[in-house]
């Protein structure tokens, strides 16, 4: 199925930018589409460049103002992305908005589109089965864009349901740092990722493995898995993105070059494979795995501990979002990121909170973030 009308949220970010590169390629392959809507947070200059090149019918910017020009109608302000999605009537939405604000964009995309390419982890981490059931009610497909979940989606598709899944991790920028030196880590050290080119938060989350924690939570819901059937291994060159195991002992690996444009393109063109990329050199990319050292990555262990508890998953994500920003701002040490997340989990552990509607998720997210900010005042 080819989607004629495409919208992208978070278009000026890393995933959004790579999505535009994919669309450039698909255009050359005569893939029938029109980019009808785009949104950004605050990168006004880049959004204007995108509007001039792609001429979408609608655009949105959440934290700045742009006058409408040419034939593009531009919305500004808090709910501008929601308005863009409603007006543009897309068939396909690539949800690349970062952070918990992306949950609202995913919900609206479910309501207006036939398929979502989901790059916003928070939507499923915080929404869980509530969000997946909402998508089923609206007959909207969700195709994961994370490389690991895209790999799992492809590996399990059409086969006996796997009895085990393994998500791989690069180990992040600090994988070889001595544990007793992690207190001295600078922002520059953490942002020097050995494999992937990503945004700041996800690069830091890769180092702490909070990112992998969010991914196991996503996989738990996306693929209806049991906690004991999910594992994580380190694959340093990130050529193995995921592994599925079957009851007869057979395991299937998803092997491919670490480039986000590949899963982005797959989410748009599925079940077809139109995007083209050179085959990796199998002789120069050895397949090696390492066990995860949970002393180095305690945040991943914490994610396993809270897996299936929607309230604590929301807390985990919200606490990390603030802790990472505090680290980027130079207000805490790298090792404080996990400590603050753990502190937030303990604070909300016994708090009786009911989650019956999507607005409850946003309220918990805001409460956790206010608590986190209060810790360093």
N, C-alpha and C positions, 0 to 999 in steps of 0.2 A: 504494500500500500504506500503510495507516495502522498506526502502531506503538502498540500499546495500553500497553506498559510502557516507560517512559522513565527513564533515569538520567543524572545530570550530575556530572562530576568537576570540582573547582575552582569550585563553585557560588557562592562568595562573591566571586569575582573579577569583573573587568569583563565578560568574555564570559559567565560563569555568570549574572551578574545580568541581562544582556540576554536570555539564554535564557529566564529566568523571565518576563520581560516578554513575550516571544514566546508562551510557553505561556499566559499570561493572555489574549492576543488569540485564540489558537487555541481556547481554551475557549469564548469567545463565539461562535465560528464552528462550534461543535459538532464539532470535530475530536476523534475518540475516542482518549483517552490517559489514562494514570495515571502520575504521577511516583512511581516506586517506590523510587528511591535517589538520595542526594546525598552529596557529600563536600567537605571543606574542609581547608585547611592548618592555620591557627591562629586564624581569625576566629570565635571561639566565640559571641560575642553575635549576629552576623549569622546564623550557622548555626541558632541556636536560633529566631530570628525566622522563618526559612524553614521549619523543621520545624513550628512552630506553625501556619503558614498552610497548608502543602501536605500535612502529615501523611503523609510517605513511610513505607513499610514499614521501610526501613533508612537509616541515615545513618552517616557516618564523619568523624572529625577526626584528623588526623595528629599534631599537635603540641600537643594539649590534652586535657582530659577533660570529658565531659558524661555525666551519668547518663541512662539511657534513661527516657523518659516517654511517657505516653499509649500509643499503639500503635506507636511508632517504636523499633526496636532500634538502639542506637548503638554503633559500634565505635570504639575509640581506639588510637592508636599507629601505628607505622611502616607496617604492612601493612593498616591499617584500610580503605583504599579498595578494596584487592583483595578483602577479605572482603565489603564492601558489594556489589561487583559480582557476586561468586559467589552470594551469598544472594538478591539482588533479582531475578536472572534477567531482565534487561531485553532488550527487542527492539532498542532504540535507545539508544546512549550518546553524549552530547555530551561529548567529552574536551576540557575547558577548563583542565586542570591546566597551570600554567606550569613551564618548566624541564625538565631531563632526567628528573626523577622522573616526568613524564608519560608517558615511554616505557613504563614498567611498566603504567601504567593503560591505555594503548592496546593493549598485548599482551593483557592480561586481557579487555579489551572485545572484541577480535577473537575470543577464545575463547567468550565468552558471548552475544554479540549478533548480530543479523542485519545491522545497519547501524551505522556510526560516523560522527558528524559530527565531523571532526577539526580542532580549533583549536590543537592542540599541534604547533608546527613541528618541535620536536626529534625527534619520532617518525620522520619521514621523512628529515630532515637526517642523523640518526645511524643510523637503521635501513636506509635505502635500499631496495634491491630485496629484501633479507632480510625486511623487514617487510611489503612489498607481497605477496610470495610467500606469507607466512604467512597473510595475509588471504584470498588466493585458495584456499589449502588448506582454510580453514574456511568458505569460501563467504560471507564477510562483506564487504559493500559498504563502501567508504570514500568519503565525500562531503566534499570540502574545505570548510572554513568561512572560511578567509582570503578576504577580498573578491576578491583578485586570482585566486586559484585557483578559487574558486567561479565567477568570470567565465569563466575558461578552460574549466572543466568545461561550462558552459552553451554557450559558443561552439563548442566542438568536437563537442558531442553530436549524433550522427546525420549528420555531414558527412564529406566527404573529409578525411583527416587533414591538419592544417595543416603547412606546411613552414617556418613561422616563427611565433614567439610574442613578443609584447612585453608586458612587465609594467610598469605605471606606478608612479610614486612621487610623493609630494607634495613631497619634498625636505626635509621635517622643519622643526623650529623654527628652525634656524640657516642655512637656505638662502640668506639674503641677508646674513649676517654677513661682514665682511671676513675673509679667510683669516688675516691677521696678528693678528686679535683673538680667535681661537678659544681661545687659551691662557687667556683671561680669563673664559670662559663659566662661569656658575654653574648649579647644579642647577635652580634656578627658571627660568632662561632656556631650558634644554633641555626642560623639562616643559610649556612653553607651546606646544603643537602648534597649527599654524594651521588644521587641518581636523578631525582625528579626536579622539575622547575615548577614551583607552586607559589601560592600566596603566603603571606607571613604567618598567619595563624596555623594553617595546615602544616607548614614546615616545622613550626615549633611543636605542634601536636604529634608530628612524626617522631621527633626526638624523645618526647615523653611517652610515646605510644598511646596517648589519649586518642589519637586518630584511629589506632587499631582497636581501641576499646569501643569507640563509636561504631566501627565497622562490624565488630562481632555482634553488637546490639542490632544493627541494621540487618545482618544476615539471619539472625535469630527470628526476626519477624518476616522478612522478605521470603524466606525459604521454609518457614514453619518448622524450625529445627528444635531439638532438645539441647540444653546447655552442655551436656556431656558429649555431644556429637560435634562440638565446635572446638577447633584448635588453632593455634598460631605458631608458625615457624618463621625464622629469619632466612631470607634468600637475598644475599647482599646485592646481586646485580639486578634484582627485580624483573627478571625475565619470566619467572614463574609467578603468575598473579594469583592463582588459586588451584586447589586440588579437591577432587571429590572422590570418596571411597564408597564401594558397594559391598553388599553382604558377602559376596564370593571372594573378597580380598582384592579385587581389581581396583586400581586407582587411575584416574584420568587427570592429566595436568593441562592447564592452559598456559601455553608458552608464547610469548610475544614481546616485541620491543616495548620498553616503557615509554609510551607516548600517549598522552590523554586524548589526542585527536582520534585515536582508534576507537575507544569506547564511546566517545561523543558521536562519531559518525554512525556507529552501529545502532545507537539509540534512535537516530533519525531514520535510517534506511531499513532497519530490521523488518522482515527477515532477510532482506537482500544485503549483500556486501558490495558496496560500490566504491568505498574509499580504498585507495591503493597505497601500499607501503612495501618497502623491500623486505624480503625474508631475512631474519637474523642469521648470522653465521654460527651454526650449531657447534662448529669445532673450536670456536674461540669464546664461547659463553658457557662455561661449565655449570652443571646443575648441582649445587651444594646447599644444604640446609643446616641450620643451627637451632638448638633449643633456645627459648626465650629465658633470659636471666631476670627473674622478677624482682631481684634486689636493684637492678638497674632500671626496671620499668614497673614500679609498683602501681602506677595508674592503670595499667592493663589488667593486673590482678584485681584491682578494685572494680573494674568494669565487669569482669566475670562474676564477682561477688553480688553485684546488683542486677545482673541480667534477668529480665522479666519483670522487674519492679518499675513500673512506668514513672511513678513519682520520683524515685531516686535517679532514674535515667535523665529526667529533666534537670534535676539538681546537678548531676555530674556534668552535663553539657553546659549549663548556665555558669556554674562555678569556674569551669575551664575557660570559658569565653572571657570572663573578667580577669582571671589570673594571668592569662596570656597577655592581655592588654597591659596589665600592671607590670609584667616583666618587660614588655616592649617599651614602656614608659620609664623604665629604670627604677621602679618603686619597690620591686622585690627581686630576690635572687631566683635563678632558674630552679633550684631545688625547692623553693617555696611554692611553686605551681602545684605540685602534688599535695603538699601539706595543706594548702588552702582548699583544694577540692575535697580532701579527706575531712577537713573541719566542717565544710558545708554539708557533706553527707551525714556526719554525726549530728549536726544541728537539726536536720529535717527527718532523721531516721524514724523517730517515734511520733512525728507530727501527723495528726489525722487529717488528711486532705483527700477529698473526693474529686475524681476526674471524670466528669460526665459529658463535657462538651469541650470543643477546641479552645474556647476562651479561658477555660480553667488552666490549660497548659500555659497560656501567655501570662496569666496571673502568677502561677508558680515561678515561671522563668523570671518575672520582674521581682518577685519577693526574694528569690535567691540572689539575684544581682545586687539588690539593695543591701542584703546581708553582707555580701562579699565586699562591697565598697566601704561598708562600715568597719570592717576589720582593719583597714589600713589608715583610717582617719586619725 
